[in-house]
Amino acid sequence: MSERLDSTNQAPNKVHRAEYACDDAWVRSFLAQAETGHVATRWDKQPFITPVLFWYDPQEHEIYLHTNVTGRLQANCQRHPEVCFETFRSGELLPSNIALEFSFQYESVVAFGKIRQLTQPEQMRAALYGLIEKYFPAMHPGIDYRPITDQELKRTGVFAIIIDSWSGKRNWSEQSD
């Protein structure tokens, strides 16, 4: 069963609505298909959310993303490496004859962990090529596009989220009860 950190960030807890919980295989599959994610960071007490394209590497059990080499995400991560990552897909709105039962179809993954900036060119390239492969699987470096240059790596911040825990949820019924 997938787990998440409790509100004190001390111990894993089961997801709130157990009937919607998804197992680790589902989470891995969803991360391979989901298009965008959000990384939540903080600067002291100020939260900050960044929408990102991402790639989950099942061998390393890490989520990779990239941004500019400088910026708020990079500064926040250096100061406080603890992050929360989220990705989801929504479907139809689900009306109900009970006010508190209105809902919508959704699938989501939330992961908690620490983020680090990659500095080794080989690791950076591997993560960036993983991202390209996820979003453009039919395209190949040196054939369909110019390979990543050292100059481009100097202008790019590549990050890895080391996953401590995650949870997956799916509420995709065709209609509300």
N, C-alpha and C positions, 0 to 999 in steps of 0.2 A: 504494500500500500504506500502511496506517495505521502510524504510528510512535509510539514512546514514548521518554522520556528514559532514558538508561542509569542505572546505580546511582550515578554521580557527578553526575548532573543536568547533564552537559556537552553531550552529543551524542545525537541520535536513534539509536535502535536498533530493529531489527525485533522483533516480539513473540516470546516464547519458543517457543511452539508455532505455527510458521508455517502449519500446515495448518488452524488454527482462526481465523486472522486474517481480518478483514473490512475492506472498503474504506470510504472516506470517505462514500460515498452510504449505505451500510448504517448507519454510525455516526449520521449525521444522522437517518435514518428511526427508528432505535432511540431516540434522544434525544427525538424527537417523541412516542413512545408510552410510554416507561418512566414508571412512576408515582412512584417515590421515588428519591432519591439520597443520598449521604453526602459531606460535605465534611470533609476532614482538614486541620486547622490545627495550630499548635503555639504554646506559650508557652515560649520558650527551649528546653529539652530535653523538655518534656512534650507528647506528642501528644494531640490531642483530635478526636473525630469527632462530627459533628452530622448527624442524619438530616433531610432537607429535601424539600419539594416544590420543583420547579424547572421552568424553561422555557428551552429552547435557542432563541435567535434566530439563524437562519441568515444573515440580512443583516449582523448585527453580529459574528457568530461568537463569541457570548458566552453564558454560562449565567447566568440570573437566579434569585435566591431571596430570601426575606425572613425576618426574625426580629424579635424585640423590638429597639427602638432601642439598648438597652444589654444587655450580657451577655458571656459568655465568647467566643462566636464573633466578635462585634464587636471585643472587646479583643484577641484573638489576631490578627485580620486587620490591625489597626492596627500591631501590633508586628512581625509577620512576614507580609507579603502573599502569600508563596508557598503555594499550596494544591494539594491533589490532590482530584479529584472522581471518584466512582464511582457507577454504577448498574448493576443486573443483574436478570435474571429467571432463576429456576431451574425445572426440570421434574422428571422422574423420576430416582430413584436408579438407577444402572447397575451391577448385579453383574457379576462376572467370575470365571473359573476361575484367574486369576492375581492374587495378593494386591495387587500394586502397580498393577493396572489397574482397580480399583474406581473409579467416577467418578459423575458426575451430569450431566444436561443443563443447560447454562447458556448465557446470552447476556449479554455485559457490555461496558461502555465505561468506560475510565479516561481522565481528562483531567488535564493538568498546566497550571498557569498562575498568574496573580496575581489577587488579588481586590481589589476596590475598593468602597467604600460610595458609593452614588449620593446626591447632595445636591440636585440640581435637581428641583423638583416635577414637571416635565413628563416627565423621564426615569423618575422613580419611578413615576408613574402608568402610563406605557407598559409598564414591566416588570411591574407588578402586574396590569394588564389582560391582558398576555400570559399570565401565570400562570392567571388566571381563565379565559381563552379555552381554554387547554390542557385544564384539568380540567372545565370546565363550558361546552362549546362552544355549547350551545343557549340560554345565558343572556346577556342584554345589559344594560349599564348604563343606568339611566334607564327601563328597561322591566321587567326581571325583578328588579332589585336597585338600591338607592340607589347612585349614583356615589361614588367615593372622595372624602372630604372633606379639607380642609387639616389639620384636627385629627387625623385618622387618620394622615396622612403624618408628623406630628410624633412619633407613637408607634411608627412602623414603621421598621425598618432594612431597606433594600433594597440588595442586593449584586449585582455583576456579576463573574463570573470571566472574565477575558480569557484565552482558550485559547492556550497556546503549542504544545502537542502533545496528541495523543490516540491511543488504540488501541481497536479493537473486536475481540472474540473471540466465537466461537460454537462450542459443542460440543453439538450437538443430535441426535446419532445415536439411532436407536430402541433400540439395544442395544449393549452392549460387544462387541468382537470376541472 
